[in-house]
Amino acid sequence: MFPVQGKRVLVTSSTEGIGRGVAETFASNGAIVTITSRSREKLESALHHLRRINPAVYGTQSDMTNLDSLNSLVSYALHVMGGIDILVVNSGNPPREPVTFSGTEIQDWEHAIRLYLLSAVSLTKLVIPNMVSRGWGRIFFLSSWTVREPQSILVLADVSRSPLLQLTKILSRDYGKHGITVNTILMGSFPTEGARRTLSRYAESKGLPFDQVWKERVLDPISVGRIGDVKRDLGSLLLFLSSDMGSYITGTGILVDGGTSSAV
Ligand SMILES: NC(=O)c1ccc[n+]([C@@H]2O[C@H](COP(=O)([O-])OP(=O)(O)OC[C@H]3O[C@@H](n4cnc5c(N)ncnc54)[C@H](OP(=O)(O)O)[C@@H]3O)[C@@H](O)[C@H]2O)c1
């Protein structure tokens, strides 16, 4: 579709859900890919699946909330792939979610800020010298449409990942002349285990049937009338932005939400 053959891609938090779909999109288009997650079992299962599509998929255990672990991850990815051309920063979900402000403890905030913000800062600092040395790079922070319209029950995630839009703008200015583009992707709803888990806890807390909550909170607000498909709707956008055709798009937040957001 868009040429990413031979590009070296690091996708974090990618043994399940959105990250895994993104990794599969790059792998099936001929890129060399490194995936990560905390669980060895999930890693092995994802590697088994992805290597049937493309043998050039690598993986290592890594925790987005642990800066030493991210350091080791980048060393590993540089070693096995020989460089990193494309960095896709995806995170898991705060374990306490869904929770409103009054239910949060300060430790939840520390965890969420490590998960979303410090991980992105740290990975970018570790990866960018490699991109600068070759005069080419792509950085994507995977975020949510809800940073523009913050949701009470996603307070930990939405507050912790909002500053990535500011970081995106600043990095795009600092590194644009080095051939590096930086964008935040404001994702809508994708049918992952993580999304189902959060919604099912919310439904339980309200004493409502899961199907009703899924319809009212997830499906009904989507203008195009269907939930997203990671590979088709998000993966193809990332392929386009990773190609030379996407080289004039940087420093911005790009909505891929089927029209969910009502903000102009
Ligand atoms: N799904 C949606 O509709 C949607 C919409 C907008 C934004 N998002 C955001 O997109 C991100 C991914 O969501 P998802 O629905 O794909 O979640 P998911 O189905 O729960 O998958 C999460 C993946 O991240 C890994 N992970 C979790 N915590 C991690 C950590 N601390 N360090 C490293 N890896 C970790 C998990 O593996 P391990 O458990 O083995 O670590 C798993 O591979 C979340 O930040 C979510 O808020 C999702």
The ligand as an ORCA input file, in Angstrom:
! r2SCAN-3c Opt
* xyz 0 1
  N      -9.319      0.256     22.634
  C      -9.765      1.475     22.441
  O     -10.900      1.667     21.991
  C      -8.898      2.671     22.764
  C      -9.305      3.946     22.335
  C      -8.507      5.044     22.604
  C      -7.310      4.881     23.281
  N      -6.929      3.640     23.700
  C      -5.658      3.511     24.395
  O      -4.825      2.633     23.674
  C      -3.971      1.922     24.573
  C      -4.079      0.428     24.284
  O      -5.395      0.013     24.545
  P      -5.916     -1.459     24.187
  O      -7.386     -1.355     24.179
  O      -5.227     -1.991     22.990
  O      -5.435     -2.275     25.506
  P      -5.298     -3.848     25.763
  O      -6.224     -4.614     24.866
  O      -5.442     -4.022     27.230
  O      -3.772     -4.188     25.342
  C      -2.741     -3.611     26.081
  C      -1.375     -4.147     25.645
  O      -0.398     -3.371     26.365
  C       0.403     -4.220     27.181
  N       0.676     -3.488     28.424
  C      -0.198     -3.139     29.388
  N       0.432     -2.471     30.382
  C       1.745     -2.408     30.016
  C       2.908     -1.877     30.629
  N       2.871     -1.254     31.820
  N       4.089     -1.998     29.982
  C       4.167     -2.629     28.780
  N       3.104     -3.152     28.157
  C       1.906     -3.050     28.761
  C      -0.411     -5.491     27.394
  O       0.422     -6.622     27.646
  P       0.913     -7.015     29.143
  O      -0.306     -7.039     30.008
  O       1.569     -8.347     28.955
  O       1.923     -5.996     29.580
  C      -1.094     -5.596     26.031
  O      -0.213     -6.155     25.078
  C      -4.432      2.314     26.000
  O      -3.565      3.310     26.493
  C      -5.823      2.880     25.776
  O      -6.169      3.853     26.724
  C      -7.698      2.537     23.444
*
